[in-house]
Amino acid sequence: MTSLSIENLSVTVGRKPVLKKVDATFHGGEFSAILGPNGAGKTTLLKAMMGILPYKGSVLSRGKDGQVLSLKSFSYLCQLNKFSSQLTAIEMVLLGLVHQLSWNITSEQEQKAETALKDLGLTHLAARQFSQLSGGQQQLVLLAQALVSEPEVLLLDEPTSALDLKHQVQVLDLARKHTRTNNTITIAVLHDLSLAARYCEYLLLLDDGVVQHSGKPDDVLDSEKLSRIYQVHVDVGCCSHGHTHVTPVRPLDTE
């Protein structure tokens, strides 16, 4: 089975410890989320997995055949920043095949890019200049770029941050479908705990660079645990559709 194991992982930026002896295991076909307040080390953990930041400890990923995966098997969607690229939307998606691209783009590669855009309802934007798209449209194009190579490990840093409600659901539906269909290890940094409860099988809750809790959503999303970590009274319940909802009530210091 495809797996990604993190053991005793620590990251120091400057002189500041950002992650402290993190242990976690992620499995293929499983949609996982990294949760925690601002500054908890969520993005740093993704960057360490991706090899962007140096770290102490180990990150070991293995494919279905037990062989160690190279970073070519990873795809990383970073937080949305301001882009000034002159490339079109479909050209941005083709960059997701950078390990396979030559000077001549094949019809197969072009078809993959077109399909990735179609899956996100972006076919009409294919020829548009990427920098002229809205923030939400750019986020969707970058997700298509991350998916087009059919990665074995998919790392998503706040993939719904620039999206309206409809597109948040669309993106997470697609990510979950891709994860299950391709036996992908998908790990997303999410701030919306209700969406994490609805879409993810495994949650890793960080605070101050330390794993506070991990496991299934029902075990991690406990009102007492969340209130202590987020410093706000939290109500955890079940909505009429059967999904868990997490609602902040008031800061702890307003007793």
Backbone torsions as a table, in degrees:
resi	resn	phi	psi	omega
1	MET	NA	140.0	176.4
2	THR	-63.0	134.4	-178.8
3	SER	-150.0	156.4	174.6
4	LEU	-134.7	118.6	-176.3
5	SER	-115.7	131.5	176.6
6	ILE	-113.5	127.6	-179.0
7	GLU	-130.4	124.7	172.4
8	ASN	52.6	39.8	-174.1
9	LEU	-82.6	126.3	178.1
10	SER	-131.1	141.9	177.8
11	VAL	-131.8	131.9	175.7
12	THR	-119.5	128.0	176.9
13	VAL	-111.1	115.8	-170.6
14	GLY	68.2	-119.6	174.9
15	ARG	-110.9	5.9	-175.3
16	LYS	-96.1	122.2	173.1
17	PRO	-70.2	120.6	-178.1
18	VAL	-101.4	-38.2	173.9
19	LEU	-124.5	140.1	-173.0
20	LYS	-130.5	101.5	173.2
21	LYS	51.2	57.3	-179.7
22	VAL	-82.0	132.0	173.9
23	ASP	-122.8	134.3	177.2
24	ALA	-165.9	154.1	175.4
25	THR	-133.7	130.5	-179.8
26	PHE	-118.5	147.2	-173.9
27	HIS	-122.5	152.8	176.4
28	GLY	-62.8	143.0	-178.0
29	GLY	80.1	4.9	-176.0
30	GLU	-116.2	127.5	176.9
31	PHE	-93.3	116.3	-176.1
32	SER	-117.2	155.7	177.9
33	ALA	-130.1	143.5	170.9
34	ILE	-103.4	122.8	-176.2
35	LEU	-117.8	165.6	175.5
36	GLY	147.4	160.9	179.5
37	PRO	-68.4	170.3	177.3
38	ASN	-56.5	137.0	178.4
39	GLY	82.5	8.2	-177.3
40	ALA	-76.2	-19.2	-179.3
41	GLY	108.1	15.5	-175.1
42	LYS	-64.3	-53.8	-179.6
43	THR	-64.9	-38.3	178.4
44	THR	-58.7	-39.4	179.3
45	LEU	-64.5	-44.1	177.1
46	LEU	-60.5	-43.7	-178.4
47	LYS	-65.8	-34.8	176.3
48	ALA	-66.3	-43.5	177.1
49	MET	-58.2	-37.5	-176.2
50	MET	-81.1	-8.4	-179.0
51	GLY	81.9	13.2	-179.8
52	ILE	-79.0	-33.6	178.9
53	LEU	-114.3	141.6	175.3
54	PRO	-70.7	151.3	-177.8
55	TYR	-151.5	163.5	169.6
56	LYS	-106.5	149.6	-174.6
57	GLY	105.7	-156.6	-177.3
58	SER	-140.8	146.0	171.3
59	VAL	-127.9	114.1	-176.1
60	LEU	-126.3	123.2	178.6
61	SER	-120.6	137.3	-179.8
62	ARG	-128.3	142.4	178.7
63	GLY	-83.8	-173.8	-177.7
64	LYS	-59.8	-31.3	-178.2
65	ASP	-88.3	3.5	179.7
66	GLY	87.5	-5.9	-179.8
67	GLN	-76.1	145.9	178.5
68	VAL	-66.2	131.6	-179.8
69	LEU	-82.2	141.2	172.8
70	SER	-88.8	167.8	179.7
71	LEU	-65.4	-15.3	175.6
72	LYS	-65.4	-19.4	178.7
73	SER	-87.0	-2.7	-179.1
74	PHE	-99.3	150.6	170.5
75	SER	-136.2	135.9	-172.2
76	TYR	-127.7	120.9	173.1
77	LEU	-101.8	109.1	-177.8
78	CYS	-83.6	172.4	176.8
79	GLN	-62.9	144.1	-176.2
80	LEU	-68.1	125.7	174.2
81	ASN	-121.3	171.2	179.9
82	LYS	-70.0	123.4	179.9
83	PHE	-108.2	144.8	174.9
84	SER	-121.9	22.2	-177.5
85	SER	-62.8	140.9	176.2
86	GLN	-90.3	0.0	-179.1
87	LEU	-71.3	155.2	174.3
88	THR	-81.1	170.5	-179.8
89	ALA	-60.0	-44.7	-178.0
90	ILE	-69.1	-31.9	176.3
91	GLU	-67.7	-35.6	176.0
92	MET	-64.1	-40.1	178.7
93	VAL	-65.7	-40.2	179.5
94	LEU	-61.1	-26.2	176.6
95	LEU	-61.8	-22.7	176.4
96	GLY	-67.6	-12.4	176.7
97	LEU	-105.4	24.8	-171.6
98	VAL	-57.8	-30.8	179.1
99	HIS	-71.3	-17.8	-177.4
100	GLN	-107.9	-15.2	-171.8
101	LEU	-73.6	143.4	170.6
102	SER	-121.7	-170.1	179.7
103	TRP	-63.6	-29.2	-179.7
104	ASN	-107.6	119.0	178.4
105	ILE	-78.7	129.1	-178.8
106	THR	-81.1	161.8	177.8
107	SER	-65.0	-31.0	178.2
108	GLU	-66.2	-42.9	178.3
109	GLN	-65.1	-41.2	179.0
110	GLU	-64.4	-38.4	178.9
111	GLN	-65.0	-40.2	177.7
112	LYS	-60.8	-43.0	179.8
113	ALA	-65.6	-41.7	179.4
114	GLU	-63.9	-39.6	179.3
115	THR	-66.3	-40.5	179.0
116	ALA	-62.1	-40.8	176.8
117	LEU	-67.3	-41.2	-179.4
118	LYS	-61.8	-41.3	-178.5
119	ASP	-60.8	-25.3	179.8
120	LEU	-104.2	10.1	178.4
121	GLY	68.5	34.2	-173.2
122	LEU	-115.7	12.3	-177.1
123	THR	-53.9	-37.6	-176.8
124	HIS	-70.5	-10.8	-179.2
125	LEU	-102.3	1.6	-171.0
126	ALA	-53.9	-40.8	-175.6
127	ALA	-93.3	-1.3	-179.4
128	ARG	-75.9	145.5	176.4
129	GLN	-67.8	129.2	-173.3
130	PHE	-57.4	-42.2	-176.1
131	SER	-67.5	-14.6	179.9
132	GLN	-94.6	-0.9	178.3
133	LEU	-80.7	158.7	175.0
134	SER	-69.0	165.1	179.6
135	GLY	-57.8	-42.5	179.2
136	GLY	-65.1	-41.1	178.4
137	GLN	-65.0	-40.4	177.0
138	GLN	-61.4	-41.2	179.3
139	GLN	-60.8	-41.0	179.8
140	LEU	-68.3	-39.8	177.8
141	VAL	-63.2	-41.1	179.3
142	LEU	-67.3	-31.3	174.4
143	LEU	-67.4	-41.8	175.7
144	ALA	-59.0	-39.7	177.1
145	GLN	-61.5	-40.1	-178.9
146	ALA	-69.8	-30.8	-175.5
147	LEU	-88.2	-22.7	-167.9
148	VAL	-63.5	-28.3	-178.8
149	SER	-84.6	0.7	-178.1
150	GLU	51.7	59.9	-174.6
151	PRO	-68.8	155.6	174.3
152	GLU	-85.2	-22.7	174.9
153	VAL	-129.8	122.2	-177.5
154	LEU	-117.8	118.1	-178.6
155	LEU	-111.9	122.2	-174.4
156	LEU	-122.1	118.7	-179.5
157	ASP	-101.7	103.7	-178.4
158	GLU	51.8	59.5	-175.2
159	PRO	-67.7	-14.4	-178.2
160	THR	-108.6	7.9	-169.6
161	SER	-63.6	-31.8	-176.4
162	ALA	-104.5	12.9	-170.3
163	LEU	-108.8	149.2	173.0
164	ASP	-76.0	176.0	-173.3
165	LEU	-59.3	-44.4	-179.1
166	LYS	-58.8	-45.6	-175.6
167	HIS	-77.4	-24.9	172.2
168	GLN	-60.2	-48.1	179.8
169	VAL	-65.1	-41.3	-179.9
170	GLN	-60.3	-46.1	-178.1
171	VAL	-65.1	-44.7	-178.1
172	LEU	-71.4	-34.4	173.2
173	ASP	-59.4	-46.5	-177.9
174	LEU	-66.5	-42.6	179.7
175	ALA	-62.2	-42.5	179.1
176	ARG	-66.3	-42.6	178.0
177	LYS	-61.1	-45.5	179.1
178	HIS	-60.7	-41.3	-179.0
179	THR	-61.0	-46.9	-176.3
180	ARG	-74.7	-40.0	-177.5
181	THR	-67.6	-38.6	-173.7
182	ASN	-105.0	5.4	-178.1
183	ASN	56.2	37.4	-178.0
184	THR	-80.5	147.6	167.1
185	ILE	-86.9	112.3	179.8
186	THR	-115.9	126.0	-178.8
187	ILE	-129.5	120.6	-176.5
188	ALA	-121.9	137.1	167.4
189	VAL	-82.3	121.9	-179.1
190	LEU	-129.9	143.3	173.8
191	HIS	-100.5	-24.3	-179.3
192	ASP	-84.3	105.0	-175.7
193	LEU	-69.1	-29.6	177.8
194	SER	-66.7	-40.9	176.4
195	LEU	-66.5	-38.3	177.2
196	ALA	-61.2	-41.8	179.4
197	ALA	-64.6	-37.0	-176.0
198	ARG	-74.5	-38.1	-169.8
199	TYR	-104.2	-19.9	-169.1
200	CYS	-106.8	144.9	176.5
201	GLU	-90.9	-23.7	-175.0
202	TYR	-138.0	135.0	180.0
203	LEU	-124.2	140.3	175.0
204	LEU	-120.9	115.4	-175.4
205	LEU	-104.4	115.4	-178.8
206	LEU	-104.1	150.5	169.0
207	ASP	-152.4	126.5	-180.0
208	ASP	54.4	38.9	175.2
209	GLY	77.8	7.2	-176.9
210	VAL	-120.9	140.4	174.6
211	VAL	-72.1	116.5	179.8
212	GLN	-89.4	-40.6	-180.0
213	HIS	-152.9	152.5	174.9
214	SER	-152.5	153.6	179.3
215	GLY	140.6	-158.0	179.4
216	LYS	-70.3	153.1	-178.5
217	PRO	-52.6	-40.7	-178.3
218	ASP	-63.5	-27.3	179.9
219	ASP	-84.7	-35.4	-174.7
220	VAL	-85.2	-38.9	-174.7
221	LEU	-85.6	70.6	178.4
222	ASP	-105.4	132.7	-173.5
223	SER	-58.1	-39.8	-179.0
224	GLU	-67.1	-44.2	178.3
225	LYS	-61.9	-47.8	-177.2
226	LEU	-66.3	-39.3	179.7
227	SER	-61.1	-40.6	-179.2
228	ARG	-68.0	-42.8	-175.5
229	ILE	-76.0	-41.1	-177.6
230	TYR	-90.2	-6.0	179.3
231	GLN	57.6	41.4	177.2
232	VAL	-150.7	140.7	175.1
233	HIS	-64.2	131.6	-174.7
234	VAL	-124.3	135.4	175.0
235	ASP	-105.9	122.3	177.6
236	VAL	-112.7	121.3	-178.1
237	GLY	-148.2	-168.4	-178.2
238	CYS	-122.2	129.2	-179.3
239	CYS	-83.7	177.6	-175.9
240	SER	-64.7	-20.3	179.8
241	HIS	-92.3	3.5	177.2
242	GLY	89.3	2.3	179.9
243	HIS	-90.5	146.2	175.0
244	THR	-71.6	134.9	173.8
245	HIS	-120.2	145.4	178.6
246	VAL	-122.5	118.1	-174.7
247	THR	-123.1	122.4	173.7
248	PRO	-72.8	139.2	-176.0
249	VAL	-105.2	-59.0	179.3
250	ARG	-162.7	153.9	178.3
251	PRO	-60.9	150.9	-179.6
252	LEU	-63.7	-27.7	-174.3
253	ASP	-85.9	14.0	178.8
254	THR	-111.4	29.1	177.9
255	GLU	-63.5	NA	NA
